[in-house]
């Protein structure tokens, strides 16, 4: 009797790690519940990535009794979930990152039809649950007043854009709106045509074509009821006299900020692409603050990616005289402080047109796999490249005291030394002087070697290009599925294996042999047959109404088959799948066949292989109850194999329970993989044995 319903997108039942790439990169699932799961691992190289499979129509892992039947029409469902990236183990790219996705870490990938990929940007379907983005910032400072002769320039470079301001560009000038009588006893308000750009404390010059010139300071500035400046005026000045602000660094920074913040293809003073959607500028006194823009969704976010950028500030002067206004302080500051701890809620509605990044509609009525990709992030690389020093003398393999050029940038911990072909890991023990360090050689089982003077100790591996052991993690939670998310299994209905006497073969067939070039070894009973032109006929009996499934393989070398049951009109099934490695699969050939005896005929075409594993008449059902319990039988679980690291512990427990295995379960932890399991409340058995007396040679205890 079947009593346990099986649901799609249940992390304990049908989610898995599809795999990971890279030498010693690891990934595993853990803490799985009915509505969530955590994924974590380690990246070792820039090209590493990991894949979390939300759904695979052709289940690879479950026992055939528990394996869900393929369901490819998901058009009636809506999937929702929260995703939070670990803010401590933060080595994975966030899907909202403003960076080109070299692999599809920004998307949910749908595999449809014969293997066509559709990448749907997650940020287009996300809303904020908690947290947010902290923008990266940097500050530049300038000082000085206009030169007596010539023209001063300030230049600022950000990425591939240059901003240039001359002190004449920043000139602020207006005119008196009425005559002004000099008064040495008190300050007065003078009316002008405009006070735009004039601020309290500005030095101003009042003059008329060089006559009656007077320098004063703006004590106050007002625009209501009319533009006015409060200042000391001791000389009479007629109407229309020019009022000029003495240009200083503040005005030039204001002008530059305006250029940076102005969008458009062509802006005077900007040479290069418009960056106003990336950074904004604000002036505080004689400082220019640059801040990464934090746009609203669905725009991507920089967060810590902003910390990778720096700007370059330079000055210039043309004509006679010297520089009057110049940058001060750090002229090539690095942005800092950028962060992003946003937790998102993602809604993917399969009942509505779902568009991928190319604007194509995802055919959700023919979807066989759904997955997310995780890849390493590199925000720390800039700081890691600066953390290091150069050897000033050759270091022999046994040397632990090394002469270096400068220890001021060393932060401690592990360093690499080597070339793109070979490297050694070194642990910094102590900084002995500005030019000498003590280290532990051959750290983390690396091999000590002799390294020449001039080679660099660095936090970044010279072989992989990044700091190894990049730990990362993410949690999927609050999974909700609207619509009919039920999956069904074939249960305990007997299969007709390819070796069964009821299978009658015509033409040329090849028997499976391990290591003989077959695409997989995971056949239902450990064996299968294949052909390119042959035919198999199977006459079977089944008592009740049933569906008929074929166990086969889908891959790039597969062709089409023609299927006829009881002489009905043949149907064509294309087994070609454009996917690396292919997959074993159960394919539905017929539905609602009546009870009784039937004959199925399957014929291969000449355009590729047909792999025949089994024929399976079955009744779709919920997960069946136990047929029998085995008190002394269990499964051996090796974490270093597919069924170990790719599935969460909750799945292993479910397999044992539903198959009735209650014996002692051996779990082999493996050597290489990053196992996240932990035993709770464990204790090891032990015994104490005491020996007395004096043993004689040859005695055995």
C-alpha positions as CSV (number, residue, x, y, z in Angstrom):
1,X,0.0,0.0,0.0
2,X,1.3,3.5,-0.9
3,X,0.9,6.0,1.9
4,X,3.7,8.6,1.7
5,X,3.2,11.4,-0.9
6,X,6.3,12.5,-2.8
7,X,6.6,16.2,-3.6
8,X,8.7,18.1,-6.2
9,X,11.4,20.4,-4.8
10,X,11.7,18.6,-1.5
11,X,15.4,18.8,-0.5
12,X,15.2,15.6,1.5
13,X,14.0,13.6,-1.5
14,X,14.9,15.0,-4.9
15,X,17.5,17.8,-4.6
16,X,21.2,17.0,-5.0
17,X,24.6,18.3,-5.8
18,X,24.9,17.8,-9.5
19,X,28.7,18.0,-9.2
20,X,31.6,20.3,-8.8
21,X,34.8,20.9,-10.8
22,X,38.4,21.6,-9.9
23,X,41.2,19.9,-8.1
24,X,40.2,19.3,-4.5
25,X,37.2,21.6,-4.8
26,X,34.4,20.2,-2.7
27,X,30.6,20.7,-2.2
28,X,28.0,19.0,-0.1
29,X,24.4,19.3,1.1
30,X,23.4,19.3,4.7
31,X,20.7,20.4,7.2
32,X,17.9,19.4,4.8
33,X,14.3,19.8,5.8
34,X,11.0,19.6,3.8
35,X,11.4,23.3,3.0
36,X,15.1,24.1,2.9
37,X,18.7,22.9,2.7
38,X,22.2,24.3,3.1
39,X,25.0,23.9,0.6
40,X,28.6,24.6,1.3
41,X,32.1,23.7,0.1
42,X,35.6,24.9,-0.8
43,X,36.9,26.4,-4.0
44,X,40.5,25.9,-4.9
45,X,40.9,27.7,-8.3
46,X,39.3,30.4,-10.4
47,X,37.7,28.0,-12.7
48,X,35.9,26.0,-10.0
49,X,32.2,25.9,-9.7
50,X,29.5,23.8,-8.0
51,X,25.9,22.9,-9.1
52,X,22.8,22.5,-6.9
53,X,20.1,20.6,-8.8
54,X,16.6,21.5,-7.7
55,X,15.0,18.9,-9.9
56,X,15.9,16.2,-12.3
57,X,13.0,14.4,-14.1
58,X,15.3,11.4,-14.6
59,X,16.2,10.6,-11.0
60,X,19.7,9.2,-10.8
61,X,20.0,8.4,-7.1
62,X,16.9,6.7,-5.6
63,X,16.3,3.0,-5.4
64,X,14.0,2.0,-8.2
65,X,11.3,1.3,-5.6
66,X,11.5,5.0,-4.5
67,X,12.6,6.6,-7.8
68,X,10.1,9.2,-9.0
69,X,8.7,8.7,-12.5
70,X,9.8,11.4,-15.0
71,X,7.6,14.5,-15.0
72,X,8.6,17.1,-17.5
73,X,5.4,19.3,-17.7
74,X,5.9,21.8,-14.8
75,X,3.8,24.5,-16.4
76,X,1.1,24.4,-13.7
77,X,3.5,25.2,-10.8
78,X,4.9,28.2,-9.0
79,X,8.2,27.9,-7.1
80,X,9.1,30.3,-4.3
81,X,12.1,30.2,-1.9
82,X,14.4,32.4,0.2
83,X,18.2,32.4,-0.4
84,X,20.8,33.6,2.0
85,X,24.5,33.5,1.2
86,X,26.7,32.8,4.2
87,X,28.3,36.0,5.4
88,X,31.2,34.3,7.1
89,X,31.9,31.5,4.6
90,X,31.4,34.1,1.8
91,X,33.5,32.7,-1.0
92,X,30.7,32.3,-3.5
93,X,29.5,34.8,-6.0
94,X,26.0,36.2,-5.1
95,X,23.4,36.1,-7.9
96,X,22.9,39.8,-7.6
97,X,26.5,40.7,-8.2
98,X,27.3,43.4,-10.8
99,X,29.8,41.2,-12.7
100,X,29.7,39.3,-15.9
101,X,28.7,35.7,-15.1
102,X,31.4,33.5,-16.8
103,X,29.2,30.6,-15.6
104,X,25.5,31.1,-14.8
105,X,25.9,31.9,-11.1
106,X,23.4,34.7,-11.6
107,X,20.6,32.5,-12.9
108,X,18.3,29.5,-12.5
109,X,19.1,27.2,-15.4
110,X,16.3,25.2,-17.0
111,X,17.2,22.2,-19.3
112,X,14.4,21.6,-21.7
113,X,13.7,19.4,-24.8
114,X,16.8,17.7,-26.1
115,X,19.1,19.6,-23.8
116,X,18.6,23.2,-24.6
117,X,19.6,25.6,-21.8
118,X,17.6,28.6,-20.6
119,X,19.2,30.8,-18.0
120,X,16.7,32.9,-16.1
121,X,18.2,35.8,-14.1
122,X,17.2,35.4,-10.5
123,X,17.5,39.1,-9.6
124,X,14.6,39.8,-12.1
125,X,12.4,37.6,-9.9
126,X,13.7,38.6,-6.4
127,X,12.5,40.8,-3.6
128,X,14.4,41.7,-0.4
129,X,13.6,39.8,2.8
130,X,16.3,41.3,5.0
131,X,19.7,43.0,4.9
132,X,20.9,45.2,2.2
133,X,23.9,46.7,0.4
134,X,26.6,48.9,1.9
135,X,28.2,50.9,-0.9
136,X,31.9,51.1,-1.3
137,X,33.4,54.6,-1.0
138,X,36.7,56.4,-1.3
139,X,37.7,60.0,-0.6
140,X,40.1,62.4,-2.4
141,X,41.1,65.9,-1.2
142,X,42.4,69.0,-2.9
143,X,43.6,72.5,-1.8
144,X,44.7,75.8,-3.1
145,X,43.4,78.9,-5.0
146,X,43.6,79.9,-8.6
147,X,47.0,80.6,-10.0
148,X,48.2,84.1,-10.7
149,X,49.0,83.0,-14.3
150,X,48.1,80.2,-16.5
151,X,45.4,77.5,-16.0
152,X,45.2,74.7,-13.4
153,X,43.7,71.3,-14.2
154,X,42.4,68.5,-12.0
155,X,42.1,65.0,-13.6
156,X,40.3,62.0,-12.2
157,X,40.4,58.5,-13.7
158,X,37.8,55.8,-12.9
159,X,37.9,52.6,-14.9
160,X,38.1,53.7,-18.6
161,X,36.7,57.2,-18.0
162,X,38.6,60.5,-17.4
163,X,37.1,63.5,-15.8
164,X,38.9,66.9,-16.3
165,X,38.2,70.3,-14.8
166,X,40.1,73.5,-15.3
167,X,39.9,76.3,-12.8
168,X,38.3,78.5,-15.5
169,X,35.6,75.8,-15.9
170,X,34.8,76.3,-12.2
171,X,34.7,80.1,-12.4
172,X,31.6,81.6,-10.7
173,X,30.6,85.1,-11.8
174,X,27.6,87.4,-11.5
175,X,26.8,91.1,-11.6
176,X,25.4,93.7,-9.2
177,X,21.7,94.4,-9.7
178,X,22.0,97.9,-8.2
179,X,24.5,100.5,-7.1
180,X,26.4,99.7,-3.9
181,X,27.6,102.5,-1.5
182,X,30.7,101.8,0.4
183,X,30.4,101.5,4.2
184,X,33.3,100.7,6.4
185,X,31.2,100.7,9.6
186,X,29.2,97.6,9.0
187,X,28.6,94.8,6.6
188,X,25.7,95.0,4.1
189,X,23.5,93.0,1.8
190,X,24.4,93.5,-1.9
191,X,21.9,92.5,-4.5
192,X,23.2,90.4,-7.4
193,X,21.7,88.7,-10.5
194,X,22.4,85.2,-9.1
195,X,23.9,83.4,-6.2
196,X,24.2,80.0,-7.9
197,X,27.4,78.3,-6.7
198,X,28.2,81.0,-4.1
199,X,28.6,79.8,-0.6
200,X,29.3,81.4,2.8
201,X,33.0,81.9,3.3
202,X,33.8,82.3,-0.4
203,X,36.3,85.0,-1.3
204,X,34.7,87.4,-3.8
205,X,36.0,90.3,-6.0
206,X,33.9,93.2,-6.9
207,X,35.2,95.3,-9.8
208,X,34.1,97.2,-12.9
209,X,36.4,96.6,-15.9
210,X,39.4,96.7,-13.6
211,X,38.4,99.8,-11.8
212,X,37.3,100.1,-8.1
213,X,38.4,96.5,-7.5
214,X,37.7,95.2,-4.0
215,X,38.2,91.8,-2.4
216,X,35.9,90.7,0.3
217,X,34.3,87.6,1.9
218,X,30.7,86.3,1.6
219,X,29.4,86.4,5.2
220,X,26.0,85.0,4.2
221,X,24.1,84.2,1.0
222,X,20.4,84.4,0.4
223,X,18.1,83.8,-2.6
224,X,14.8,85.1,-1.1
225,X,13.3,87.7,-1.6
226,X,16.0,88.2,-4.2
227,X,19.6,87.0,-4.7
228,X,21.8,88.7,-2.2
229,X,25.3,88.4,-0.6
230,X,26.1,89.8,2.8
231,X,29.7,91.2,2.9
232,X,31.9,94.2,3.8
233,X,32.0,96.8,1.0
234,X,34.1,99.9,1.5
235,X,34.1,101.3,-2.0
236,X,31.2,102.5,-4.1
237,X,30.4,100.1,-6.9
238,X,27.9,100.9,-9.7
239,X,25.2,98.6,-11.0
240,X,26.4,95.8,-13.4
241,X,29.8,95.6,-11.7
242,X,31.1,92.0,-11.9
243,X,31.1,89.9,-8.7
244,X,33.6,87.1,-9.2
245,X,34.3,84.2,-6.8
246,X,37.9,83.5,-6.3
247,X,38.2,79.9,-7.6
248,X,39.7,77.4,-5.1
249,X,39.8,73.6,-4.8
250,X,36.2,73.5,-3.4
251,X,34.8,75.0,-6.6
252,X,36.8,72.7,-8.8
253,X,35.7,69.7,-6.8
254,X,32.0,70.9,-7.1
255,X,32.4,71.2,-10.8
256,X,33.9,67.7,-11.1
257,X,31.2,66.2,-8.9
258,X,28.6,67.7,-11.3
259,X,30.3,66.1,-14.3
260,X,30.5,62.7,-12.6
261,X,26.8,62.8,-11.6
262,X,25.5,64.0,-15.0
263,X,24.2,61.1,-17.2
264,X,24.2,61.1,-20.9
265,X,26.4,60.2,-23.9
266,X,28.2,63.5,-24.1
267,X,29.1,65.6,-21.1
268,X,31.7,68.4,-21.2
269,X,34.7,67.4,-19.1
270,X,34.0,63.7,-19.3
271,X,36.1,61.5,-21.6
272,X,34.8,58.0,-21.8
273,X,31.7,56.1,-20.9
274,X,29.0,57.5,-18.6
275,X,29.7,56.1,-15.1
276,X,26.8,58.0,-13.3
277,X,25.0,54.7,-12.9
278,X,28.0,53.2,-11.2
279,X,29.4,55.9,-8.9
280,X,28.1,59.2,-7.5
281,X,30.1,62.1,-6.2
282,X,29.6,64.5,-3.3
283,X,31.8,67.4,-2.0
284,X,32.4,68.1,1.6
285,X,34.6,71.2,2.0
286,X,37.8,70.3,0.2
287,X,37.1,66.6,-0.1
288,X,35.4,64.7,-2.9
289,X,33.6,61.5,-1.8
290,X,32.9,58.8,-4.4
291,X,30.3,56.2,-3.6
292,X,29.0,53.2,-5.6
293,X,25.4,53.7,-6.6
294,X,22.9,51.3,-5.0
295,X,20.1,51.0,-7.6
296,X,16.8,49.4,-6.9
297,X,16.0,45.9,-8.1
298,X,16.2,44.3,-10.6
299,X,19.5,46.1,-11.1
300,X,22.6,44.2,-10.0
301,X,24.6,45.3,-6.9
302,X,28.3,45.8,-6.4
303,X,28.6,45.2,-2.6
304,X,32.2,44.0,-2.0
305,X,32.9,44.0,-5.7
306,X,33.2,47.8,-5.3
307,X,36.2,47.2,-3.1
308,X,38.2,46.0,-6.1
309,X,38.1,49.5,-7.8
310,X,40.5,52.4,-7.3
311,X,40.7,55.8,-8.8
312,X,43.7,57.9,-10.0
313,X,44.0,61.6,-9.4
314,X,46.5,63.8,-11.3
315,X,46.9,67.5,-11.9
316,X,48.3,69.8,-14.6
317,X,49.0,73.4,-15.4
318,X,49.3,75.2,-18.7
319,X,50.8,78.6,-19.5
320,X,53.0,80.8,-17.3
321,X,53.3,80.4,-13.6
322,X,52.8,77.3,-11.4
323,X,50.2,75.1,-10.0
324,X,47.8,76.8,-7.6
325,X,45.2,74.1,-7.0
326,X,46.3,70.5,-6.5
327,X,45.3,67.2,-5.1
328,X,46.4,66.4,-1.6
329,X,46.7,63.1,0.3
330,X,46.3,59.7,-1.4
331,X,46.0,60.2,-5.2
332,X,45.1,56.6,-6.0
333,X,42.8,55.5,-3.2
334,X,41.1,52.1,-3.2
335,X,37.3,51.9,-2.6
336,X,36.5,50.3,0.7
337,X,33.6,49.4,2.9
338,X,31.4,47.8,0.3
339,X,29.3,44.9,1.5
340,X,26.1,43.0,0.8
341,X,24.2,40.8,3.2
342,X,20.8,40.8,1.4
343,X,18.6,37.8,1.9
344,X,16.2,37.4,-1.1
345,X,12.8,35.9,-1.7
346,X,12.7,34.4,-5.3
347,X,9.4,33.7,-7.1
348,X,9.5,31.7,-10.3
349,X,5.9,31.4,-11.7
350,X,5.8,28.6,-14.3
351,X,2.2,29.3,-15.0
352,X,3.2,32.6,-16.7
353,X,5.7,33.1,-19.5
354,X,9.1,32.8,-18.0
355,X,11.8,34.6,-20.0
356,X,15.5,33.8,-20.0
357,X,18.4,36.2,-20.5
358,X,18.0,36.0,-24.3
359,X,14.3,36.9,-24.1
360,X,13.2,33.4,-25.0
361,X,10.2,31.8,-23.3
362,X,11.2,28.7,-21.2
363,X,9.1,25.7,-22.4
364,X,8.0,24.6,-18.9
365,X,5.8,21.9,-20.4
366,X,9.0,20.1,-21.5
367,X,11.5,20.8,-18.7
368,X,13.7,17.9,-17.5
369,X,16.2,19.6,-15.1
370,X,16.5,22.8,-13.0
371,X,19.7,23.9,-11.3
372,X,21.7,26.8,-9.8
373,X,25.5,27.4,-10.2
374,X,27.8,28.6,-7.5
375,X,31.3,30.0,-8.4
376,X,34.1,31.6,-6.4
377,X,34.4,35.4,-5.8
378,X,37.6,37.4,-5.8
379,X,37.0,40.7,-3.9
380,X,39.9,39.9,-1.5
381,X,42.4,39.4,-4.3
382,X,43.4,43.1,-4.5
383,X,44.4,43.1,-0.8
384,X,46.0,39.6,-1.1
385,X,48.2,40.8,-4.0
386,X,49.5,43.6,-1.8
387,X,50.2,41.2,1.1
388,X,53.7,39.8,0.5
389,X,57.4,40.5,0.0
390,X,60.3,39.5,-2.1
391,X,63.3,37.2,-1.2
392,X,66.5,39.1,-1.1
393,X,68.7,36.0,-1.0
394,X,68.2,32.4,-2.2
395,X,66.2,30.2,0.2
396,X,67.4,26.6,0.4
397,X,64.7,23.9,1.1
398,X,65.8,23.6,4.7
399,X,66.1,27.4,5.4
400,X,63.5,28.7,7.9
401,X,65.0,32.2,8.4
402,X,64.5,34.2,5.2
403,X,65.8,37.6,4.1
404,X,63.2,39.8,2.4
405,X,62.9,43.3,1.1
406,X,60.1,44.6,3.3
407,X,57.9,43.0,6.0
408,X,55.6,46.0,6.5
409,X,52.7,44.6,4.4
410,X,52.7,41.1,5.9
411,X,49.6,40.2,7.8
412,X,50.6,36.7,8.9
413,X,49.3,33.2,8.3
414,X,49.9,31.1,5.2
415,X,51.8,32.3,2.1
416,X,52.7,30.8,-1.2
417,X,56.1,30.9,-2.9
418,X,56.8,29.5,-6.3
419,X,56.0,29.8,-10.0
420,X,53.1,29.0,-12.3
421,X,54.4,25.4,-12.5
422,X,55.2,24.6,-8.9
423,X,54.6,26.2,-5.5
424,X,55.3,25.7,-1.8
425,X,53.1,26.7,1.1
426,X,54.8,28.6,4.0
427,X,53.5,29.6,7.4
428,X,54.8,32.9,8.8
429,X,56.1,32.2,12.3
430,X,57.5,35.6,13.2
431,X,58.6,38.9,11.8
432,X,62.2,39.3,13.1
433,X,63.0,42.7,11.6
434,X,62.0,44.9,8.6
435,X,64.0,42.6,6.4
436,X,63.9,39.2,8.0
437,X,61.2,36.6,8.8
438,X,61.0,33.1,10.4
439,X,58.8,30.6,8.6
440,X,57.6,27.0,8.7
441,X,58.6,25.3,5.4
442,X,56.5,22.7,3.6
443,X,53.3,23.9,5.3
444,X,50.1,21.9,4.7
445,X,52.0,18.9,3.3
446,X,53.6,20.9,0.4
447,X,57.2,20.1,-0.6
448,X,60.0,22.4,0.5
449,X,62.1,23.6,-2.5
450,X,65.0,26.0,-3.2
451,X,63.8,29.4,-4.4
452,X,65.9,32.1,-6.0
453,X,66.3,35.7,-4.8
454,X,63.6,38.0,-6.3
455,X,60.8,35.5,-6.0
456,X,57.7,36.7,-4.1
457,X,55.9,35.4,-1.0
458,X,52.2,36.0,-1.6
459,X,48.8,35.2,-0.4
460,X,47.7,34.3,-3.9
461,X,48.7,30.9,-5.3
462,X,51.1,31.3,-8.3
463,X,49.6,28.1,-9.8
464,X,45.8,28.8,-9.5
465,X,45.9,32.7,-9.4
466,X,43.8,32.9,-6.3
467,X,44.1,32.1,-2.6
468,X,43.2,28.5,-2.2
469,X,40.7,27.0,0.3
470,X,37.9,29.6,-0.4
471,X,35.1,28.4,1.9
472,X,31.5,29.2,0.9
473,X,28.0,28.5,1.9
474,X,24.4,29.3,1.1
475,X,21.0,28.4,2.6
476,X,17.8,27.8,0.6
477,X,14.7,28.1,2.9
478,X,11.0,28.6,3.0
479,X,10.4,26.6,-0.2
480,X,6.8,26.8,-1.3
481,X,5.2,25.1,-4.4
482,X,1.8,26.2,-5.7
483,X,0.0,23.8,-7.9
484,X,0.1,20.1,-8.1
485,X,3.6,19.3,-7.1
486,X,3.0,15.6,-6.6
487,X,5.5,13.0,-7.9
488,X,4.8,9.3,-8.2
489,X,6.9,6.2,-8.2
490,X,6.7,2.8,-9.8
491,X,6.9,1.0,-6.5
492,X,7.6,-2.7,-6.3
493,X,6.2,-3.7,-9.7
494,X,8.6,-6.2,-11.3
495,X,10.8,-5.0,-14.2
496,X,11.6,-7.1,-17.2
497,X,15.3,-6.9,-17.5
498,X,17.1,-7.1,-20.8
499,X,18.4,-10.6,-19.9
500,X,14.8,-11.9,-19.3
501,X,13.8,-14.8,-21.6
502,X,10.7,-12.9,-22.7
503,X,12.9,-10.4,-24.5
504,X,13.4,-11.6,-28.2
505,X,16.1,-9.9,-30.1
506,X,16.6,-9.4,-33.8
507,X,19.6,-7.9,-35.6
508,X,23.0,-7.0,-34.1
509,X,23.2,-6.3,-30.3
510,X,26.1,-5.6,-28.0
511,X,26.3,-6.7,-24.4
512,X,27.5,-4.3,-21.7
513,X,31.1,-4.8,-20.6
514,X,32.7,-2.6,-17.9
515,X,35.3,-0.3,-19.3
516,X,34.4,-1.1,-22.9
517,X,33.4,2.5,-23.9
518,X,29.8,2.4,-22.6
519,X,28.6,5.8,-21.3
520,X,27.7,4.5,-17.8
521,X,27.9,1.5,-15.6
522,X,24.7,2.3,-13.6
523,X,22.3,-0.1,-15.2
524,X,19.2,-1.4,-13.3
525,X,20.7,-4.9,-12.7
526,X,24.3,-4.2,-13.6
527,X,23.9,-5.0,-17.3
528,X,22.3,-3.8,-20.5
529,X,22.3,-4.2,-24.3
530,X,22.7,-1.7,-27.1
531,X,22.2,-1.6,-30.9
532,X,21.9,0.8,-33.8
533,X,19.6,-1.1,-36.0
534,X,18.2,-4.0,-34.0
535,X,14.8,-4.8,-32.6
536,X,13.5,-6.2,-29.4
537,X,10.1,-7.7,-28.8
538,X,8.7,-8.4,-25.3
539,X,5.5,-10.3,-24.5
540,X,4.4,-9.8,-20.9
541,X,1.3,-10.0,-18.7
542,X,0.1,-7.6,-16.1
543,X,-3.1,-8.0,-14.0
544,X,-4.4,-4.5,-13.9
545,X,-4.5,-1.1,-15.6
546,X,-0.9,0.1,-16.0
547,X,1.6,2.3,-17.7
548,X,4.6,1.0,-19.6
549,X,8.1,2.4,-19.1
550,X,11.4,1.8,-20.8
551,X,14.7,1.9,-19.0
552,X,17.3,3.4,-21.4
553,X,20.1,5.9,-21.8
554,X,19.9,9.5,-23.3
555,X,23.1,11.0,-24.7
556,X,24.7,12.6,-27.7
557,X,25.4,9.2,-29.4
558,X,21.8,8.1,-29.1
559,X,19.3,7.9,-31.9
560,X,15.6,7.4,-32.3
561,X,13.4,4.4,-31.6
562,X,10.0,3.3,-33.0
563,X,7.7,1.7,-30.4
564,X,4.5,-0.3,-31.1
565,X,2.4,-2.0,-28.5
566,X,0.0,-4.7,-29.6
567,X,0.4,-3.6,-33.2
568,X,-0.8,0.0,-32.6
569,X,0.5,2.9,-34.6
570,X,4.2,3.2,-33.9
571,X,5.4,6.2,-31.9
572,X,8.9,7.8,-32.3
573,X,11.0,8.6,-29.3
574,X,14.2,10.6,-29.7
575,X,16.9,9.5,-27.3
576,X,19.4,12.1,-28.3
577,X,20.3,14.4,-25.4
578,X,22.8,17.3,-25.8
579,X,24.3,17.0,-22.4
580,X,27.8,16.1,-21.3
581,X,27.8,12.5,-20.0
582,X,24.2,11.9,-20.8
583,X,21.9,10.2,-18.3
584,X,20.0,6.9,-17.6
585,X,16.3,7.4,-17.9
586,X,12.9,5.8,-17.5
587,X,10.8,6.8,-20.5
588,X,7.0,6.5,-20.6
589,X,6.0,4.5,-23.7
590,X,2.3,4.0,-23.1
591,X,-0.3,5.0,-20.5
592,X,-3.5,3.3,-19.2
593,X,-2.9,-0.1,-20.8
594,X,-5.6,-2.6,-19.8
595,X,-4.8,-5.6,-17.7
596,X,-3.8,-8.7,-19.6
597,X,-1.1,-9.8,-22.1
598,X,0.7,-7.3,-24.3
599,X,3.5,-7.3,-26.8
600,X,5.8,-4.4,-27.1
601,X,8.1,-4.0,-30.1
602,X,11.0,-1.5,-30.0
603,X,13.1,-0.9,-33.1
604,X,16.2,1.2,-33.3
605,X,16.8,3.6,-36.3
606,X,20.2,3.9,-37.9
607,X,21.1,7.3,-36.5
608,X,22.5,6.3,-33.2
609,X,22.6,3.9,-30.3
610,X,19.5,2.5,-28.5
611,X,20.4,1.3,-25.0
612,X,18.0,-1.3,-23.6
613,X,18.0,-1.8,-19.9
614,X,14.5,-2.9,-18.9
615,X,10.8,-2.8,-19.7
616,X,8.6,-1.8,-16.8
617,X,4.8,-2.2,-16.6
618,X,3.8,-0.3,-13.5
619,X,1.0,1.5,-11.7
620,X,2.0,5.1,-10.7
621,X,1.6,5.6,-7.0
622,X,2.8,7.3,-3.8
623,X,5.9,5.9,-2.1
624,X,4.9,2.3,-1.0
625,X,4.9,1.0,2.5
626,X,7.5,-1.4,3.7
627,X,7.3,-5.0,2.4
628,X,9.7,-6.2,5.0
629,X,12.1,-5.0,7.7
630,X,15.7,-6.2,7.9
631,X,16.9,-5.8,11.5
632,X,20.5,-6.9,10.6
633,X,20.8,-5.4,7.1
634,X,21.8,-1.9,6.1
635,X,23.7,0.1,3.4
636,X,27.3,1.1,3.3
637,X,27.5,4.9,2.6
638,X,30.8,6.2,1.2
639,X,31.0,10.0,1.3
640,X,33.5,10.0,-1.5
641,X,31.1,8.5,-4.0
642,X,28.1,10.1,-5.9
643,X,25.4,8.8,-3.5
644,X,27.5,10.1,-0.6
645,X,28.4,13.7,-1.0
646,X,25.8,14.6,-3.6
647,X,22.8,13.9,-1.2
648,X,22.1,15.3,2.2
649,X,22.1,13.0,5.3
650,X,18.3,13.3,5.5
651,X,18.1,11.5,2.1
652,X,20.3,8.6,3.3
653,X,18.1,8.2,6.4
654,X,15.0,8.2,4.2
655,X,16.4,5.5,2.0
656,X,17.2,3.3,4.9
657,X,13.8,3.8,6.5
658,X,11.8,3.2,3.3
659,X,13.7,0.1,2.3
660,X,13.4,-1.4,5.8
661,X,17.1,-1.5,6.6
662,X,17.5,-1.3,10.3
663,X,20.9,-2.8,10.8
664,X,24.2,-1.0,11.6
665,X,25.0,1.5,8.8
666,X,28.7,2.1,7.9
667,X,29.5,5.6,6.8
668,X,32.9,5.9,5.1
669,X,33.9,9.5,5.5
670,X,36.4,9.4,2.6
671,X,39.7,11.2,2.3
672,X,39.2,14.2,0.0
673,X,35.7,15.5,0.4
674,X,34.3,18.2,2.7
675,X,31.9,16.2,4.8
676,X,29.5,18.4,6.9
677,X,27.9,15.6,8.9
678,X,28.3,15.6,12.6
679,X,27.4,13.0,15.2
680,X,25.1,14.2,18.1
681,X,25.3,12.5,21.5
682,X,27.9,9.9,20.4
683,X,30.2,7.8,22.6
684,X,32.9,5.3,21.6
685,X,32.9,1.8,23.2
686,X,36.1,1.1,25.2
687,X,37.5,-1.5,27.6
688,X,40.4,-1.5,30.1
689,X,42.5,-4.7,30.2
690,X,45.0,-5.3,33.0
691,X,47.9,-7.8,32.8
692,X,49.6,-9.2,35.9
693,X,52.6,-11.5,36.3
694,X,55.7,-11.9,34.3
695,X,55.2,-13.4,30.8
696,X,57.6,-16.0,29.5
697,X,58.8,-15.8,25.9
698,X,56.3,-17.3,23.6
699,X,53.3,-16.7,25.9
700,X,50.1,-15.6,24.1
701,X,47.4,-13.5,25.8
